[in-house]
Amino acid sequence: MTEVSEGQQVRKAYDGPKVEHDALISELEARIREEHARSSDASESSAKMKKFLDETELNSQAVSWGKTILKKLPKKDGQTKAMDVIRSLKEILPMIENHVAGQGTGEMDLEGPQEDTETDEEPIEEPQPEVQDEETEDFNNAVDANMGDDVVTPIDFLPGGDAA
């Protein structure tokens, strides 16, 4: 198993899974047929599904829900029942997504302003010089070299809008 960096995990979560319509439906229907007919043992079917999930980066639980929906089709009024589930998911998924992403509708703190309590102010420490790696230092030197000897002087405006 290869380790994935945190950046790769964030990118993967942001980009989402990669799957084509035909590949998804074909895979789900094939696994459903296998489960229904028991033409292959469970471990073989499971291995095929794992391979599909690894290739597409789909979430296994989401795929399982997709299979559950497709299993409704052969039943009486199956298409109607499946579409009812799909319509309901379309309605609630954006709400759930917003909540999970941190935009939930938690209680707002509507209390009035609170009195400031006096505290002993601690002296502000001078920041320590930033330690740079060699690549950053080379980049900064190149930027400095290309900027020339131009010195930027802050403008101190006097009352009335005149520059000093």
C-alpha positions as CSV (number, residue, x, y, z in Angstrom):
1,M,0.0,0.0,0.0
2,T,1.5,3.3,-1.0
3,E,1.4,6.2,1.4
4,V,-0.4,9.3,0.2
5,S,0.8,12.8,1.3
6,E,-1.7,15.1,3.0
7,G,-1.6,17.4,-0.1
8,Q,-2.5,14.4,-2.3
9,Q,-5.3,13.5,0.0
10,V,-6.7,17.1,-0.1
11,R,-6.4,17.2,-3.9
12,K,-8.1,13.9,-4.2
13,A,-10.9,15.0,-1.9
14,Y,-11.3,18.3,-3.7
15,D,-11.2,16.8,-7.2
16,G,-13.5,14.0,-6.3
17,P,-13.7,10.6,-8.0
18,K,-13.1,9.9,-11.6
19,V,-15.6,7.5,-13.2
20,E,-17.6,7.4,-16.5
21,H,-21.3,6.6,-16.6
22,D,-21.0,3.4,-18.7
23,A,-18.1,2.1,-16.5
24,L,-20.1,2.7,-13.3
25,I,-23.4,1.1,-14.5
26,S,-21.6,-1.8,-16.1
27,E,-19.6,-2.6,-12.9
28,L,-22.6,-2.3,-10.7
29,E,-24.9,-4.4,-12.9
30,A,-22.2,-7.1,-13.2
31,R,-21.7,-7.3,-9.4
32,I,-25.5,-7.4,-9.0
33,R,-25.8,-10.3,-11.5
34,E,-23.0,-12.2,-9.7
35,E,-24.6,-11.7,-6.3
36,H,-28.0,-12.7,-7.7
37,A,-26.9,-15.8,-9.6
38,R,-24.1,-16.7,-7.2
39,S,-22.1,-17.6,-10.3
40,S,-18.9,-16.6,-8.6
41,D,-17.9,-16.8,-4.9
42,A,-18.1,-13.7,-2.8
43,S,-14.4,-13.2,-2.6
44,E,-14.0,-13.0,-6.3
45,S,-16.8,-10.5,-6.7
46,S,-15.4,-8.5,-3.8
47,A,-11.9,-8.5,-5.4
48,K,-13.4,-7.2,-8.6
49,M,-15.3,-4.5,-6.8
50,K,-12.2,-3.4,-4.8
51,K,-10.2,-3.2,-8.1
52,F,-13.0,-1.0,-9.6
53,L,-13.1,1.2,-6.5
54,D,-9.3,1.6,-6.5
55,E,-9.3,2.6,-10.2
56,T,-12.1,5.1,-10.0
57,E,-11.4,6.4,-6.4
58,L,-15.2,6.2,-5.7
59,N,-16.3,5.8,-2.1
60,S,-17.3,2.2,-1.4
61,Q,-20.4,3.2,0.6
62,A,-21.6,5.5,-2.1
63,V,-21.2,2.7,-4.7
64,S,-23.1,0.4,-2.4
65,W,-26.0,2.9,-2.3
66,G,-25.9,3.0,-6.1
67,K,-26.2,-0.8,-6.2
68,T,-29.1,-0.7,-3.8
69,I,-30.9,1.8,-6.1
70,L,-30.2,-0.3,-9.2
71,K,-31.5,-3.5,-7.5
72,K,-34.9,-1.9,-7.3
73,L,-35.2,-1.8,-11.2
74,P,-36.4,-5.5,-11.7
75,K,-39.0,-5.2,-9.0
76,K,-42.6,-4.1,-9.5
77,D,-42.6,-0.4,-10.0
78,G,-38.9,-0.6,-9.7
79,Q,-38.0,2.4,-11.9
80,T,-40.5,4.6,-10.0
81,K,-39.1,3.5,-6.6
82,A,-35.5,4.0,-7.8
83,M,-36.2,7.4,-9.2
84,D,-37.9,8.4,-5.9
85,V,-34.7,7.5,-4.1
86,I,-32.6,9.5,-6.6
87,R,-34.9,12.6,-6.4
88,S,-34.7,12.5,-2.6
89,L,-30.9,12.2,-2.7
90,K,-30.7,15.1,-5.1
91,E,-32.7,17.2,-2.7
92,I,-30.8,16.4,0.5
93,L,-27.2,16.0,-0.8
94,P,-26.5,19.7,-1.3
95,M,-27.7,20.4,2.2
96,I,-25.6,17.6,3.7
97,E,-22.6,18.7,1.6
98,N,-22.9,22.3,2.9
99,H,-23.2,21.1,6.5
100,V,-20.3,18.7,6.2
101,A,-18.2,21.4,4.5
102,G,-18.7,23.7,7.5
103,Q,-21.5,25.9,6.3
104,G,-24.1,24.3,8.5
105,T,-26.9,26.2,10.2
106,G,-25.6,26.0,13.8
107,E,-27.0,28.4,16.4
108,M,-25.8,31.9,16.0
109,D,-24.4,33.8,19.0
110,L,-26.8,36.7,19.2
111,E,-25.7,38.0,22.6
112,G,-25.0,41.7,22.9
113,P,-21.5,43.1,23.2
114,Q,-19.6,42.0,26.3
115,E,-17.7,44.3,28.6
116,D,-14.0,44.4,28.0
117,T,-12.1,43.1,30.9
118,E,-8.8,44.8,31.7
119,T,-5.8,42.6,31.1
120,D,-2.1,43.1,31.6
121,E,-0.8,43.6,28.1
122,E,2.2,41.4,27.4
123,P,5.0,43.1,25.4
124,I,5.1,42.2,21.8
125,E,8.1,40.0,20.9
126,E,10.1,40.9,17.9
127,P,9.7,38.2,15.3
128,Q,12.6,35.9,14.8
129,P,14.2,36.0,11.3
130,E,12.7,33.4,9.1
131,V,14.8,30.4,8.3
132,Q,14.8,29.8,4.6
133,D,15.7,26.7,2.7
134,E,18.2,26.9,-0.1
135,E,15.6,26.9,-2.8
136,T,13.7,29.8,-1.2
137,E,16.9,31.7,-0.6
138,D,17.9,31.2,-4.3
139,F,14.5,32.4,-5.4
140,N,14.6,35.5,-3.2
141,N,18.1,36.4,-4.4
142,A,17.0,36.1,-8.0
143,V,14.0,38.4,-7.3
144,D,16.3,40.9,-5.5
145,A,18.7,40.8,-8.4
146,N,16.0,41.5,-11.0
147,M,14.5,44.3,-9.0
148,G,17.6,46.4,-9.3
149,D,18.5,49.1,-6.8
150,D,15.1,50.7,-6.8
151,V,14.2,51.8,-3.3
152,V,10.5,52.2,-2.4
153,T,10.0,55.1,0.0
154,P,6.7,55.3,1.9
155,I,4.8,58.5,1.3
156,D,3.8,60.4,4.5
157,F,0.8,62.5,3.7
158,L,0.3,65.7,5.7
159,P,-3.1,66.9,6.6
160,G,-4.8,68.4,3.6
161,G,-3.6,65.8,1.2
162,D,-0.1,67.2,0.5
163,A,2.8,64.8,0.3
164,A,5.7,65.5,2.6
